[in-house]
């Protein structure tokens, strides 16, 4: 399953620095707006310590993690929906991704320019970006409704149904709310998905701070309180990261990282947390296959039945599915081998209706 997450935000909030930390791939990160014109793409492994355990258990030659594609999209500014700062081009890049990672700067630094005049204000900054996404979607919805008018007048039932749903979306967008805040039934959601709205995409906020700097969360002033209230009122998914420090740590040997984290005062691996949250934001999980050749994590949607989960490997595992041999990760590791797990009755035979669980180790039979 190919999954992509677009990194967006105002210029100079740390998007490219974060991308570098995620991918260890060098991209332009100069301190001025619009330095990144074409989106850079990096394939990032989903951190999962279970893979190494299974590799050791099976003596696998290769270990292949689940991955997410991150796309570094150049900074958006006020008026992007009208083309400001090459905004139309950058907004089209957002349309291609599955989810949005919205980077917000929460540190003050006189040496790092901010595209908006005045002091740092994260609540204002996310409202600027969200407004541009909303305005873009309003244009999309308006054009689609206009195209439907002729068929609606003819009494075409499908056109009428789509027009009703899109007018519902238009009303919400016009009030400054994101489309994903609307409750849709299954049929309505199917209609809306065909329009490819930016504000229907799952979104998480990445709060970028700076070690040793003036971080709003540490100052806990009115701007921070206002920002937290906004995040909580919208039930937003967010995580905090020091993109600059994480970028430096990605090039350091593993045994030195903990010492440096202590020195920098950055105790958690913010990048790993970000990657995992992006994975769960999209409603995804992993199951495993393991053997002498390889141990591998496969990405599927939570709630997938066994045949659909098998598609991650090959469509034959759905089309010719007979059964699946399944053992829970913890049971297999505790047993120490498939043979012992089987003797203990922990390897189960499951049919087409089995709902795959996170961490299942599976062998498909066709």
Helices and strands as residue ranges (DSSP letters): E 4-8, H 15-23, E 40-45, H 50-58, E 62-64, E 67-72, G 80-82, G 84-86, H 87-95, E 99-105, E 107-108, H 122-153, H 157-174, G 179-181, H 186-193, G 198-200, E 202-208, E 214-215, H 216-219, H 222-233, E 237-241, H 243-249, H 254-264, H 270-281, E 284-290, E 294-301, H 306-310, H 316-319, E 323-328, H 329-335, H 338-343, E 348-350, E 360-365
